[in-house]
Amino acid sequence: MTHPASTEPHDHSPAHDHGPEHAHAVHASEHRIAPASTARSVLAWPAWLRVLAVLPVVLALWLAVWWANSGVVTW
């Protein structure tokens, strides 16, 4: 028996049912959870919120560089 492509509607007739332990790749792909939407992406945040999210890391790096160079005497 040939199975319909993923673009064709799924056949839910009892004749097509193979039981709960039997799963086809076509059937499994129809029931997968969709990937995360772009609304959850950091890139979807407003610019001011992205700056606030990155600012503590940038400040920590600047402080680390300043602290590492605080004992260095310039030539």
DSSP file (Angstrom, degrees, kcal/mol; ACC not computed):
  #  RESIDUE AA STRUCTURE BP1 BP2  ACC     N-H-->O    O-->H-N    N-H-->O    O-->H-N    TCO  KAPPA ALPHA  PHI   PSI    X-CA   Y-CA   Z-CA
    1    1 A M              0   0    0      0, 0.0     2,-0.3     0, 0.0     0, 0.0   0.000 360.0 360.0 360.0 130.9    0.0    0.0    0.0
    2    2 A T        -     0   0    0      1,-0.0     0, 0.0     0, 0.0     0, 0.0  -0.655 360.0-135.4 -89.0 147.8    1.4    3.4   -0.9
    3    3 A H        -     0   0    0     -2,-0.3     3,-0.1     1,-0.1    -1,-0.0  -0.761  23.2-104.9-103.6 148.0    1.0    6.2    1.5
    4    4 A P        -     0   0    0      0, 0.0    -1,-0.1     0, 0.0     7,-0.0  -0.328  39.9-103.2 -68.1 152.0    0.0    9.8    0.6
    5    5 A A    >   -     0   0    0      1,-0.1     3,-1.6     5,-0.0    21,-0.0  -0.272  36.8-102.7 -67.3 162.8    2.6   12.5    0.5
    6    6 A S  T 3  S+     0   0    0      1,-0.3    -1,-0.1    -3,-0.1     4,-0.1   0.686 120.9  60.4 -65.7 -15.9    2.7   14.9    3.4
    7    7 A T  T 3  S+     0   0    0      2,-0.1    -1,-0.3     3,-0.0     3,-0.1   0.681  91.6  81.5 -83.7 -17.2    0.9   17.5    1.3
    8    8 A E  S <  S-     0   0    0     -3,-1.6     0, 0.0     1,-0.1     0, 0.0  -0.540  96.5 -91.8 -85.1 154.2   -2.2   15.3    0.8
    9    9 A P        -     0   0    0      0, 0.0     2,-0.3     0, 0.0    -1,-0.1  -0.320  46.3-105.7 -64.4 149.2   -4.8   15.0    3.5
   10   10 A H        -     0   0    0     -4,-0.1     2,-0.8     1,-0.1    -4,-0.0  -0.545  25.7-127.0 -78.9 137.1   -4.4   12.2    6.0
   11   11 A D        +     0   0    0     -2,-0.3    -1,-0.1     1,-0.1     0, 0.0  -0.763  28.4 176.4 -87.5 112.0   -6.7    9.2    5.7
   12   12 A H        +     0   0    0     -2,-0.8    -1,-0.1     5,-0.0     5,-0.1   0.124  33.5 132.0-100.8  19.5   -8.4    8.6    9.1
   13   13 A S    >>  -     0   0    0      1,-0.1     3,-1.3     3,-0.0     4,-0.7  -0.390  68.0-119.8 -71.9 150.9  -10.5    5.7    7.8
   14   14 A P  G >4 S+     0   0    0      0, 0.0     3,-0.6     0, 0.0    -1,-0.1   0.798 112.1  63.2 -60.6 -28.0  -10.6    2.6   10.0
   15   15 A A  G 34 S+     0   0    0      1,-0.2    -3,-0.0     3,-0.0    -2,-0.0   0.790 102.8  49.6 -67.3 -25.8   -9.2    0.6    7.0
   16   16 A H  G <4 S+     0   0    0     -3,-1.3     2,-0.3     2,-0.0    -1,-0.2   0.644  86.3 106.1 -86.2 -15.5   -6.1    2.6    7.2
   17   17 A D    <<  -     0   0    0     -4,-0.7    -5,-0.0    -3,-0.6    -4,-0.0  -0.497  42.1-179.8 -71.2 126.4   -5.6    2.1   10.9
   18   18 A H        -     0   0    0      1,-0.4     3,-0.2    -2,-0.3    -1,-0.1   0.362  52.8 -91.1-105.4   1.7   -2.7   -0.3   11.7
   19   19 A G    >   -     0   0    0      1,-0.1     3,-1.1     2,-0.1    -1,-0.4  -0.252  43.6 -74.5 105.6 163.3   -3.0   -0.1   15.5
   20   20 A P  T 3  S+     0   0    0      0, 0.0    -1,-0.1     0, 0.0    -2,-0.0   0.751 125.7  56.7 -69.5 -24.0   -1.4    2.1   18.1
   21   21 A E  T 3  S+     0   0    0     -3,-0.2     2,-0.6     1,-0.0    -2,-0.1   0.582  93.7  79.7 -84.7  -7.7    1.9    0.4   18.0
   22   22 A H    <   +     0   0    0     -3,-1.1     2,-0.4     2,-0.0    -4,-0.2  -0.877  56.8 173.0-105.6 123.1    2.4    1.0   14.3
   23   23 A A        -     0   0    0     -2,-0.6     2,-0.2    -5,-0.1    -2,-0.0  -0.994  16.9-152.9-132.5 130.7    3.5    4.5   13.2
   24   24 A H     >  -     0   0    0     -2,-0.4     4,-2.6     1,-0.1     5,-0.2  -0.631  27.8-119.2 -93.3 157.0    4.5    5.6    9.7
   25   25 A A  H  > S+     0   0    0     -2,-0.2     4,-2.2     1,-0.2     5,-0.2   0.879 116.3  53.8 -62.6 -37.0    6.9    8.5    9.0
   26   26 A V  H  > S+     0   0    0      1,-0.2     4,-1.0     2,-0.2    -1,-0.2   0.917 111.3  45.1 -63.7 -42.0    4.2   10.4    7.3
   27   27 A H  H  > S+     0   0    0      1,-0.2     4,-0.8     2,-0.2     3,-0.4   0.908 112.1  51.1 -68.7 -41.6    1.9   10.0   10.3
   28   28 A A  H >< S+     0   0    0     -4,-2.6     3,-0.7     1,-0.2     4,-0.4   0.875 106.8  53.8 -65.4 -36.8    4.6   10.9   12.8
   29   29 A S  H >< S+     0   0    0     -4,-2.2     3,-0.6     1,-0.2    -1,-0.2   0.789 103.1  58.1 -70.3 -24.5    5.5   14.1   10.9
   30   30 A E  H 3< S+     0   0    0     -4,-1.0    -1,-0.2    -3,-0.4    -2,-0.2   0.744 108.8  45.1 -73.5 -22.4    1.9   15.2   11.0
   31   31 A H  T << S+     0   0    0     -4,-0.8    -1,-0.2    -3,-0.7    -2,-0.2   0.338  84.7 117.6-106.0   5.3    1.8   15.1   14.8
   32   32 A R  S <  S-     0   0    0     -3,-0.6     2,-0.3    -4,-0.4    -3,-0.0  -0.381  72.3-105.2 -72.6 152.8    5.1   16.8   15.6
   33   33 A I        -     0   0    0      1,-0.1    -1,-0.1    -2,-0.1     3,-0.1  -0.583  40.0-109.4 -76.7 138.4    5.1   20.1   17.5
   34   34 A A        -     0   0    0     -2,-0.3     3,-0.1     1,-0.1    -1,-0.1  -0.310  40.6 -95.4 -65.2 150.1    5.8   23.1   15.3
   35   35 A P        -     0   0    0      0, 0.0    -1,-0.1     0, 0.0    -3,-0.0  -0.213  57.5 -74.4 -63.3 160.5    9.2   24.8   15.8
   36   36 A A        -     0   0    0      1,-0.1     2,-0.0    -3,-0.1     5,-0.0  -0.245  54.2-118.5 -57.9 139.5    9.4   27.8   18.1
   37   37 A S    >   -     0   0    0     -3,-0.1     3,-1.3     1,-0.1     4,-0.3  -0.280  22.0-108.8 -75.6 165.6    7.9   30.9   16.7
   38   38 A T  G >  S+     0   0    0      1,-0.3     3,-1.1     2,-0.2     6,-0.3   0.671 111.6  76.9 -70.5 -14.8    9.9   34.0   16.1
   39   39 A A  G 3  S+     0   0    0      1,-0.3    -1,-0.3     4,-0.1    -3,-0.0   0.776  94.5  50.0 -65.5 -24.3    8.0   35.7   18.9
   40   40 A R  G <  S+     0   0    0     -3,-1.3    -1,-0.3     3,-0.0    -2,-0.2   0.536  91.1 103.5 -88.8  -7.5   10.2   33.7   21.3
   41   41 A S  S X  S-     0   0    0     -3,-1.1     3,-1.2    -4,-0.3     4,-0.3  -0.476  75.2-133.1 -77.1 145.1   13.4   34.7   19.6
   42   42 A V  G >  S+     0   0    0      1,-0.3     3,-1.5     2,-0.2    -1,-0.1   0.820 107.1  64.8 -64.2 -30.2   15.6   37.4   21.1
   43   43 A L  G 3  S+     0   0    0      1,-0.3    -1,-0.3     7,-0.0    -4,-0.1   0.701  94.0  60.2 -67.6 -17.6   15.8   39.0   17.7
   44   44 A A  G <  S+     0   0    0     -3,-1.2    -1,-0.3    -6,-0.3    -2,-0.2   0.561  85.5 100.7 -84.8  -8.4   12.0   39.7   17.9
   45   45 A W  S <  S-     0   0    0     -3,-1.5    -5,-0.0    -4,-0.3     5,-0.0  -0.368  87.2 -95.2 -71.4 154.8   12.5   41.8   21.0
   46   46 A P     >  -     0   0    0      0, 0.0     4,-1.9     0, 0.0     3,-0.5  -0.327  37.2-110.3 -64.0 156.2   12.5   45.6   20.7
   47   47 A A  H  > S+     0   0    0      1,-0.2     4,-2.3     2,-0.2     5,-0.2   0.881 116.4  54.3 -59.5 -41.3   16.0   47.2   20.4
   48   48 A W  H  > S+     0   0    0      1,-0.2     4,-2.0     2,-0.2    -1,-0.2   0.848 108.7  49.5 -64.7 -32.7   15.9   48.8   23.8
   49   49 A L  H  > S+     0   0    0     -3,-0.5     4,-1.8     2,-0.2    -1,-0.2   0.857 109.2  51.3 -74.6 -34.9   15.2   45.4   25.5
   50   50 A R  H  X S+     0   0    0     -4,-1.9     4,-1.8     2,-0.2    -2,-0.2   0.889 109.7  51.0 -66.3 -38.2   18.0   43.7   23.6
   51   51 A V  H  X S+     0   0    0     -4,-2.3     4,-2.4     1,-0.2    -2,-0.2   0.927 110.1  49.1 -64.0 -44.3   20.4   46.5   24.8
   52   52 A L  H  < S+     0   0    0     -4,-2.0    -1,-0.2     1,-0.2    -2,-0.2   0.844 110.4  51.5 -63.0 -33.2   19.2   46.0   28.4
   53   53 A A  H  < S+     0   0    0     -4,-1.8     4,-0.3     1,-0.2    -1,-0.2   0.852 117.9  36.9 -71.7 -33.6   19.8   42.2   28.0
   54   54 A V  H >X S+     0   0    0     -4,-1.8     4,-2.2     1,-0.1     3,-0.6   0.732  97.4  82.0 -90.5 -25.0   23.3   42.7   26.7
   55   55 A L  H 3X S+     0   0    0     -4,-2.4     4,-2.7     1,-0.2     5,-0.2   0.860  87.9  52.2 -55.0 -45.2   24.4   45.6   28.8
   56   56 A P  H 3> S+     0   0    0      0, 0.0     4,-2.1     0, 0.0    -1,-0.2   0.884 111.2  48.2 -61.2 -36.0   25.3   43.7   32.0
   57   57 A V  H <> S+     0   0    0     -3,-0.6     4,-2.2    -4,-0.3    -2,-0.2   0.922 112.4  48.1 -68.7 -43.4   27.6   41.3   30.0
   58   58 A V  H  X S+     0   0    0     -4,-2.2     4,-2.4     1,-0.2    -1,-0.2   0.922 112.6  48.8 -63.5 -43.7   29.3   44.2   28.3
   59   59 A L  H  X S+     0   0    0     -4,-2.7     4,-2.6    -5,-0.2    -1,-0.2   0.901 110.0  51.9 -62.5 -40.5   29.8   46.1   31.5
   60   60 A A  H  X S+     0   0    0     -4,-2.1     4,-2.1    -5,-0.2    -1,-0.2   0.899 110.3  48.5 -63.5 -40.1   31.2   43.0   33.2
   61   61 A L  H  X S+     0   0    0     -4,-2.2     4,-2.4     2,-0.2    -2,-0.2   0.913 111.3  49.7 -67.1 -41.8   33.7   42.5   30.3
   62   62 A W  H  X S+     0   0    0     -4,-2.4     4,-2.6     1,-0.2    -2,-0.2   0.916 111.8  48.6 -62.2 -42.9   34.8   46.2   30.5
   63   63 A L  H  X S+     0   0    0     -4,-2.6     4,-2.7     2,-0.2    -1,-0.2   0.885 110.3  51.8 -64.1 -37.6   35.3   45.9   34.3
   64   64 A A  H  X S+     0   0    0     -4,-2.1     4,-2.3     2,-0.2    -2,-0.2   0.913 111.9  45.7 -65.1 -42.2   37.3   42.7   33.8
   65   65 A V  H  X S+     0   0    0     -4,-2.4     4,-1.9     2,-0.2    -2,-0.2   0.919 113.9  48.8 -66.6 -42.9   39.5   44.4   31.3
   66   66 A W  H  X S+     0   0    0     -4,-2.6     4,-0.6     1,-0.2    -2,-0.2   0.912 112.9  47.8 -62.0 -42.8   39.9   47.4   33.5
   67   67 A W  H >< S+     0   0    0     -4,-2.7     3,-0.6     1,-0.2     4,-0.4   0.893 111.2  50.5 -66.3 -39.6   40.7   45.3   36.5
   68   68 A A  H 3< S+     0   0    0     -4,-2.3     3,-0.4     1,-0.2    -1,-0.2   0.845 116.7  41.3 -66.8 -32.1   43.3   43.2   34.5
   69   69 A N  H >< S+     0   0    0     -4,-1.9     3,-1.0     1,-0.2    -1,-0.2   0.445  88.5  92.6 -94.2  -0.2   45.0   46.4   33.3
   70   70 A S  T << S+     0   0    0     -4,-0.6    -1,-0.2    -3,-0.6    -2,-0.1   0.803  90.1  43.6 -66.8 -27.6   44.9   48.3   36.6
   71   71 A G  T 3  S+     0   0    0     -4,-0.4     2,-0.4    -3,-0.4    -1,-0.3   0.486  90.8 104.6 -94.5  -3.1   48.3   47.1   37.7
   72   72 A V    <   -     0   0    0     -3,-1.0     2,-0.5    -4,-0.1    -3,-0.0  -0.644  63.1-143.7 -84.1 131.2   50.0   47.6   34.3
   73   73 A V        -     0   0    0     -2,-0.4     2,-0.1     2,-0.0    -2,-0.1  -0.803  17.9-127.3 -93.2 130.2   52.2   50.6   34.0
   74   74 A T              0   0    0     -2,-0.5    -1,-0.0     1,-0.1     0, 0.0  -0.418 360.0 360.0 -73.1 154.5   52.2   52.4   30.6
   75   75 A W              0   0    0     -2,-0.1    -1,-0.1     0, 0.0    -2,-0.0   0.462 360.0 360.0 -74.6 360.0   55.5   52.9   28.9
